[in-house]
């Protein structure tokens, strides 16, 4: 469900602007639907939400940006509207995305309030919007990005009435409800995560979150929600308080979320279960493959959280990367042995590291000649350590065939 798109629409001034939300999730011909909608509605400004750069799968790689580029090119054939791009993927590489997509403007960061301000200024005929933080645009043939990112308090609710909520409910997707956000990457281990509340770019009041859950159930009869969260259990007290208030409010709804594989205890697992949590997703980098002591330490911490989930009757999915810098036959077998020692509902074995800008792997990829510049990472790029790259795919295929709960991507 395009929850970000709904938040953007919700922040616009509906008394000043006529608004149309086009959700293409269930579209059978997205280009034709875009063209028909633009022709009928005749917008002056069009916003596109770019959620993913790719599907981050080595085994079945899909680059997402060309689809958005096609949409923009189709719009250009029938409209002179100003096209503005944003969203999580755009915010990772804003300049590169704007250049590739050919949009007029971009907004990097949480852009609810900023997009609304941009719409107001454009309607007023102002050209002074170039001072907005996080704005990306072209000037004299060059891409210019203003300092900082757009920021949002997510104070206004998402505009969901324009989405096919009944169809989402029937499909079992659930509805995304924002609790808090950290960076644009999920924390991989305790040392990389901000445990206290001051480290989060957005952390919503718990009573506001609970009220939104109740409202969504009453308005749309949703059977399931997904708490959009960079690690539900961080900070621990915040997670426990949210669960306690959900229980007290007697919301009676099923929900899933992401759980950081550290900073957890049995009390939280019990509260999550009692509050309606049916599944958590854990993604673990697994330490440095070149340092077996580090790997053992990371796996021990993850195994402890998995044991808590097993003991508390809370189902979990888990992901493991193979082919990281320093990966060896020994470290691969160590990871496989670890996966056999736990009891996940699903284990996702990922071949290679989907290289993202600003990461340690990006630095190594450049040093080893995989890329010349991080700007190339706007396209799907995977790092696989030399010591395992010739055999890792076939080896993991054999392992996955032995357990129906394992899959390879």
Secondary structure, 3 states (H helix, E strand, C coil): CCHHHHHHHHHCCCCCCCCCCCCCCCCCCHHHHHHHHHHHHCCCEEEEECCCCECCCCCCCCECHHHHHHHHHHHHCCCCCEEEEECHHHHHCHHHHHHHHCCCEEECECCHHHHHHHHHHHHCCCCHHHHCCCEEEEECCEEEECCCCECCCCCCCCCCCCCCHHHHHHHCCCEEEEEEECCCCCCCCHHHCCCCHHHCCEECCHHHHHHHHHHHHHHHCCCEEEEEECCCCCCHHHHHHHHHHHHHHCCCCEEEEECCCCCCCHHHHHHHHHCCEEEEEEEECCCCCCCHHHHHHHHHHHHHHHHHHHHHCCEEEEEEEECCCCCCHHHHHHHHHHHHHCCCCEEEEEECEECCCCCHHHHHHHHCCCCCCHHHHHCCCEECCCCCCCCHHHHHHHHHCCCCCEEEC
